[in-house]
Amino acid sequence: MNCFAVTGLILNMLSASVFGCRLLGVTGKLFIGQVPWLWAAGIYQTGICILSYRAMDVLMATFFGFTSILKFAGGYCLLYPIWQPEEPSFPIPFLVVFSILFVVLSLFVTLKSPVDGLYLLFYVAYCIALACSPKGFFEGGPQGVDVAIFVASALMTLIHLYNVKASAKIPTGKGAVKALLARSSFLKLREGGDLHTPYLGYSKYADAEVLGYACSVLASFAITVTGDPQAPLATVVIPWVVVAGGILKLLSGSVAFARGKTLESSAFILYAVMWIIWGLTRYGGLYGTARSFHTAVGIIAFMLFNGFIIFCTLFLNTAWFFYSLTFLLIAISFLLDAIHVLPAGYDIAATLIFGLVSFYCFLSALFNSIFEGSCLPMGRPIVQLSGVGGGMTKCLHLPARKASSVKRIADILKNGGTCGIPTDTVYVLVAACNRPDAVEKAHHSKRQAQDRPMSLWISSLKQLEPAKHLFSPLLWDFMEAAWPSPISLVVPRGEWVDFLGMKDSAKYVGTPQSIAIRIPDCSVTTHLIDLVGPIVVTSANPTGEADTTHHNQVYAKLGDKVDAVLCDGPSPENIASTVVDCTKIDSGNIGFFRVGIIPKSQVLQVLEQVQKKHTLVPNSGTGTTKGQEEHLDHSHAVRNGVGMAASEEEVPVQSPSDGCKNHTRF
């Protein structure tokens, strides 16, 4: 439930009371002193819009963004008499388009709550009343609708507050439309925990692209009114362009950035800056009647930036390509106006094309946020490149901070899925070791060669307890002392593997002689292993590429090959684990395949402590100790590693002295 909606409704009551008080005879006229009430309500409602995105309520966030525009425009109209004696005029195309956007939004809100959808229709009537009244906010028609909005907002506030506190709810029809759509095979509402699964990573905000596209529609149709150079402030265009096309689009770009949509965010912010600058200069008369050469140079620079965005959208999707391409037409109109050679009718043609493309994107974003499937698809990338757009098929993205997310990842692994998860070093790709089909899928998804097998991870030595007798006492104590940590131990392969239930998965894990095994020092990872059992692990990147240090990178590289990603932001470390060769530890020799985050000296210190422990524990039936037989000078026993792996958990499968020609991923 969006608990911030009540505050937004109260702000609607506040602005409606300002204009309704004149019609009701409370005040004889509207005056400048009422501007702070309107603009304060608009600013606060913009904040409610942001908080509604935090509450994952895309529809009401868009609605409050729309209503904040009307509040800023109303305040502008009350300030207008300061510089002009006559009352301002209104751009009719803008208000007609605004009413259409309200109608579309109300239809989608009705799918969630018919009562809320009915409430939005009051604003449809409000926009129509403004379009029909030349003086707009100063006429009786719009003020009559203001009174109706005040009453409707008060009733909606009471309903929302009552339903939050009371056990018996006032029916709002939420289940009626849902039950009706359940019978439809064409339209199916999006539900479940992945309702707001973002395109990249996870975020605390719902997607704001609906509002961003709507603001493009509003701003484009607002500039169809040609400004009078002698009286540039004569029309109510500045708030439509500066607030709708500028401020709210900046908001959409900021939310897109928080969701990991770097390109979309850059485009929204760039276009917002352009709308703000152009709205103030052209309709605010900042550069007067003489067009400035510097303005033209600035617009050309902007067009170069937009050209780069157009190029990047070739790899995003078709809709975004046309969206950025048609905005170039708007920029050209700005340039032609700056140099005073704007052809008659070009403004209208450019805004119609860009407005229609933006309206399609608005509808597509609404459909995709409410319904499953692609009713109005955004299209595939125009240019397909290997390694670019690898995450076009959306996989689940679940926040690691939630226990329910870890449980869901565990269920996916138990059912034969593969997932990207965070660790104490970098992100890895995992599968349950008792699911050979999943292990094979993980193996092939990375385009691995057969000489690069995977490693085995457990959550504690208790999982190996039944096979403890198959390990030498020195090796067992060394594992116990070294873990949990970012240290992978390559141990001899033996019958202990059968105790973990790997079955046919074993051929992908380790080599015929050895297996790399580790207990990670990461609570999320070990808890997941507790739920699933031992897991098979490989690095979460195609073979030969750099390690993945953020869940966004996992999605970009393997998003179409894995079933889910457990998201925990940037990795705590950018260095891979240290890989130690323990196949000859009983003779006092250990080797280093790779010295990673744990330095060699620290590993040697752990080994020395374990060996000292064994020198103090006599073996039964002999007069000597095993530790004394095995204890050697470390400067001779410990060999130096001769090769560093290219990526996380990639180590040589041969002895360090063999030249490290072959590698495996752990």
DOSE-149279 format. One record per residue (C-alpha): residue in three letters; x, y, z. Coordinates in steps of 0.1 Angstrom, whole numbers, plus 5000, padded with zeros to 4 digits. Layout:
<marfis>
ALAXYZ
...
</marfis>
This chain:
<marfis>
MET500050005000
ASN501250354991
CYS501050525025
PHE502150855010
ALA499050884988
VAL496951045016
THR499351335018
GLY499151384981
LEU495351384982
ILE495451655010
LEU497751864988
ASN495151834960
MET492651964985
LEU494952264993
SER495352374957
ALA491652324949
SER490652534978
VAL492752824965
PHE490852854933
GLY487452734946
CYS487352994973
ARG486653264947
LEU483653084932
LEU482253014967
GLY482553384976
VAL485153335003
THR487353594986
GLY486553854960
LYS489553784938
LEU492653574935
PHE495853754944
ILE499653694946
GLY499553604983
GLN498053264973
VAL501053174951
PRO503153034979
TRP500252794988
LEU500152664953
TRP503852634947
ALA504452484982
ALA501852224973
GLY503452164940
ILE506952124956
TYR505651884983
GLN503651694957
THR506851644937
GLY508251494969
ILE505251274972
CYS505851154937
ILE509351044946
LEU508150874978
SER505450694957
TYR508250554936
ARG509850434968
ALA506550274976
MET506750094942
ASP503550274931
VAL504150374895
LEU500650484887
MET500050714917
ALA503550854914
THR502750954878
PHE499451104889
PHE501051324916
GLY503651434890
PHE500851544867
THR498951734894
SER502151914906
ILE502352064871
LEU498952214874
LYS499852364908
PHE503052534893
ALA500952664864
GLY498352804886
GLY500852994907
TYR502453124875
CYS499053264864
LEU498653444897
LEU502153604893
TYR501453704857
PRO499754044865
ILE503054164879
TRP504454214844
GLN501354214821
PRO498054384826
GLU495954124808
GLU495353774820
PRO497453494804
SER496253274776
PHE496452894775
PRO497852664748
ILE494852454738
PRO496752164723
PHE498652104755
LEU495452084776
VAL493751854752
VAL496851624753
PHE497051654791
SER493351544794
ILE494151244771
LEU497151144794
PHE494851164824
VAL492250944807
VAL494850674799
LEU496350694834
SER492850664849
LEU492150354829
PHE495250184842
VAL494550304878
THR491050154875
LEU492649814869
LYS494049844904
SER491350034921
PRO488150154903
VAL487550424929
ASP490950574924
GLY490450564886
LEU487150744890
TYR488851014911
LEU491351074883
LEU488451154859
PHE487951474879
TYR491251594865
VAL490251504830
ALA487251734835
TYR489551994849
CYS491851994819
ILE488852014795
ALA487452304815
LEU490852494813
ALA490952424775
CYS487452564771
SER488052884792
PRO490253144775
LYS491253284809
GLY491852944824
PHE492352954862
PHE490453284865
GLU487153154850
GLY484253004868
GLY484252674849
PRO487652544861
GLN486952684895
GLY483752484897
VAL485752174889
ASP488152274916
VAL485352264941
ALA484451914929
ILE488051814932
PHE488151944968
VAL485151734978
ALA486451424959
SER489951454974
ALA488351485009
LEU486351165004
MET489350974990
THR491451085019
LEU488850955044
ILE488550625025
HIS492350575024
LEU492750665061
TYR489950445072
ASN491150145052
VAL494650185067
LYS493350175103
ALA490049985103
SER489649605102
ALA486549635080
LYS487549805048
ILE485450035026
PRO485249854993
THR487150024965
GLY486649754939
LYS490249634938
GLY489349274933
ALA486649324907
VAL488749414877
LYS491449154887
ALA488848874888
LEU487548994854
LEU491048994838
ALA491848654853
ARG489448504827
SER491248674799
SER494048494780
PHE495248814763
LEU495849044793
LYS497348914825
LEU498249144854
ARG501749134867
GLU501949004902
GLY504448844926
GLY507748934941
ASP509249024908
LEU506549284899
HIS509149564900
THR512149364889
PRO514349634872
TYR516249594840
LEU519549624857
GLY520249534893
TYR517749614921
SER516649954933
LYS514650114961
TYR512450284934
ALA509850174909
ASP510450254872
ALA509850624864
GLU509950594826
VAL506150634824
LEU506450984838
GLY509451064817
TYR507750984785
ALA504551164795
CYS506651474803
SER508051454767
VAL504551454753
LEU503451754774
ALA506551964767
SER506451894730
PHE502751984725
ALA503252294747
ILE505652454722
THR503152434694
VAL502152784705
THR504453034688
GLY505653294713
ASP505353664707
PRO508753824707
GLN507254144721
ALA505453964749
PRO507153634755
LEU505453564788
ALA501953604774
THR501153234774
VAL501252974801
VAL504052774784
ILE506852824808
PRO505452594835
TRP504452334809
VAL507952324794
VAL510152404824
VAL508252194850
ALA506951914829
GLY509751884804
GLY512451994827
ILE512051934865
LEU509951614863
LYS512151474836
LEU515151534858
LEU513351334885
SER512751054860
GLY516351054850
SER517551044886
VAL515250744893
ALA516450574862
PHE520050624873
ALA519250464907
ARG517850164889
GLY521050114869
LYS519650244836
THR522650464827
LEU521750534791
GLU518050614798
SER519050834827
SER521651024807
ALA519051084779
PHE516351204803
ILE518651444822
LEU520051584789
TYR516651644775
ALA515451794808
VAL518252044807
MET517452134771
TRP513752184779
ILE514452404809
ILE516952624790
TRP514752654760
GLY511552724780
LEU513253004798
THR514953164768
ARG512253134742
TYR509153184763
GLY510753384791
GLY512453634767
LEU515853594783
TYR517653664750
GLY515153924738
THR514353984701
ALA517853934689
ARG518853574685
SER522253494700
PHE525153324682
HIS526153174715
THR522753014719
ALA523152844685
VAL526552714694
GLY525252564726
ILE522352394707
ILE524852244682
ALA526852114711
PHE523751954726
MET522951804692
LEU526351634692
PHE525651484726
ASN522251374714
GLY523951214684
PHE525950994707
ILE522850894726
ILE521150804693
PHE524150584685
CYS523950414719
THR520250344715
LEU521050134685
PHE522149864710
LEU519149924734
ASN515849894716
THR513850024686
ALA511550254706
TRP514350434723
PHE516150484690
PHE513250664675
TYR512550854707
SER516051004707
LEU516151044669
THR512851244668
PHE514051464697
LEU516751574672
LEU513951734652
ILE513051934683
ALA516652044687
ILE516752144651
SER513752364656
PHE515452524686
LEU518552594664
LEU516552734635
ASP514652964659
ALA517953074675
ILE519353184641
HIS515953334632
VAL515253114601
LEU512552884615
PRO510152784587
ALA506452824592
GLY504952504605
TYR508152324613
ASP507552354650
ILE504152184647
ALA505451904625
ALA508451834648
THR506351834680
LEU503751614664
ILE506251354654
PHE508151364687
GLY504951384707
LEU503451074690
VAL506650874695
SER506750974731
PHE503050884735
TYR503750534722
CYS506650494746
PHE504250624774
LEU501650354766
SER504350084762
ALA505850164796
LEU502350164812
PHE501449824797
ASN504749674806
SER504449794842
ILE500849644846
PHE500549344823
GLU502749044816
GLY504149004782
SER504749274756
CYS501449414745
LEU503149724731
PRO506749614727
MET509749854728
GLY511449634702
ARG514749464700
PRO518149634695
ILE518649754659
VAL522249644660
GLN523149314677
LEU526749274688
SER528348984706
GLY528749074743
VAL526449374741
GLY522849354753
GLY523449004768
GLY520749074794
MET517849134770
THR516048834785
LYS515148954820
CYS516148724849
LEU515048754885
HIS516949014905
LEU516548964942
PRO518049184970
ALA520548984991
ARG519549175023
LYS516248995024
ALA516048635038
SER513048565015
SER515348644985
VAL517948384996
LYS515248125001
ARG513948194966
ILE517348154951
ALA517747824971
ASP514447704956
ILE515647784921
LEU518847594927
LYS517047294941
ASN514847294910
GLY517847274886
GLY518447644880
THR521647844879
CYS522148174897
GLY524648454901
ILE525448524938
PRO527748754958
THR530648614978
ASP533448745001
THR535348824969
VAL533548864936
TYR530348734921
VAL530148374910
LEU527848144891
VAL526547854911
ALA524447534907
ALA523447264932
CYS525946984930
ASN523146714932
ARG521646854900
PRO523846734871
ASP521546914846
ALA522147244863
VAL525847194866
GLU526047114829
LYS524047424821
ALA526447644842
HIS529447474826
HIS528247544790
SER526847894797
LYS530348024802
ARG531747864770
GLN534347674790
ALA536847424777
GLN536847074791
ASP540247144808
ARG538547414830
PRO536447224855
MET534547394884
SER535047394921
LEU533047284951
TRP531747504980
ILE530347395013
SER528947605043
SER530847415070
LEU533047115077
LYS529946945091
GLN528946865056
LEU532146665052
GLU531946515087
PRO530746165074
ALA533846145052
LYS536246285078
HIS538045945080
LEU539045985043
PHE541046295050
SER544446295067
PRO544346455102
LEU546746725091
LEU544646825061
TRP541446815081
ASP542847045108
PHE544347275081
MET540847305065
GLU539347375099
ALA541847645106
ALA541847805072
TRP538047835067
PRO535748025064
SER537948255043
PRO538748345007
ILE541148055005
SER540547774981
LEU542247444989
VAL543047194962
VAL542746854978
PRO543246504965
ARG540146354949
GLY538746054967
GLU535745854979
TRP534746155000
VAL533146304969
ASP530446034969
PHE529246155003
LEU528146494988
GLY525746334963
MET527346484932
LYS526646174910
ASP527046274873
SER528046634883
ALA531446504894
LYS532846504859
TYR532546884858
VAL534146944892
GLY537846934896
THR540146694878
PRO540646314881
GLN543346384906
SER542146684927
ILE539246914936
ALA539247274947
ILE536947324978
ARG536147634999
ILE533947765027
PRO533348135018
ASP533448395045
CYS530148545035
SER526948495056
VAL524648525026
THR526548255007
THR526848015035
HIS523248055045
LEU522347975009
ILE524547665010
ASP522847555042
LEU519447565024
VAL520647394992
GLY523547175002
PRO527047184986
ILE527147384954
VAL529247384923
VAL530847724916
THR532447904887
SER533148264880
ALA530248474868
ASN531748584835
PRO532448434801
THR535748254800
GLY538648484794
GLU536848804806
ALA537449004838
ASP535848924871
THR532349054878
THR532349284908
HIS528749404907
HIS525349234901
ASN524749464872
GLN527849304855
VAL526448954861
TYR523249064844
ALA524949224815
LYS527248924808
LEU525048634817
GLY521548774821
ASP520148564793
LYS521848244806
VAL521048234843
ASP517748204861
ALA518348464889
VAL520848704904
LEU521148764941
CYS521949134942
ASP524249284968
GLY525749584950
PRO529549614945
SER531749324957
PRO533549374990
GLU536849294973
ASN538049314937
ILE540849054942
ALA540248684937
SER540748424964
THR544048264972
VAL544447914959
VAL546547664978
ASP547747324966
CYS547247074995
THR547646754975
LYS551046694992
ILE550446855026
ASP551046535045
SER554646545033
GLY554946905045
ASN554647065011
ILE552047315000
GLY552047524969
PHE550347834957
PHE548547824924
ARG547548194930
VAL548148444957
GLY545048644959
ILE543448854987
ILE545048635014
PRO548848685014
LYS551148385013
SER552548465047
GLN549148445064
VAL548548095048
LEU551947975060
GLN551248105095
VAL548047905096
LEU549847595084
GLU552647645110
GLN550047665138
VAL548447345126
GLN551747165124
LYS552647275159
LYS549447125171
HIS550246795155
THR553746785171
LEU552046805205
VAL549646515199
PRO551346175199
ASN550045905175
SER548645595191
GLY550945285192
THR554145475183
GLY556745665202
THR556945945176
THR554446205165
LYS553046235130
GLY553646615132
GLN557346555139
GLU557646325108
GLU555946585086
HIS557346905100
LEU559847055075
ASP561447395071
HIS558847615054
SER561447795034
HIS562147475015
ALA558747295017
VAL556547575005
ARG556847634968
ASN556247964951
GLY553248004928
VAL554248054892
GLY551048174876
MET548248404883
ALA544748324871
ALA542948564847
SER539748574867
GLU538248474900
GLU538748114910
GLU540748024878
VAL543847824889
PRO546147574874
VAL545047214877
GLN548647074876
SER551247104903
PRO552747454905
SER556047314893
ASP554347194861
GLY554247544846
CYS550547604851
LYS549447554815
ASN546047424823
HIS543447614844
THR540247554862
ARG537647784877
PHE536647764913
</marfis>
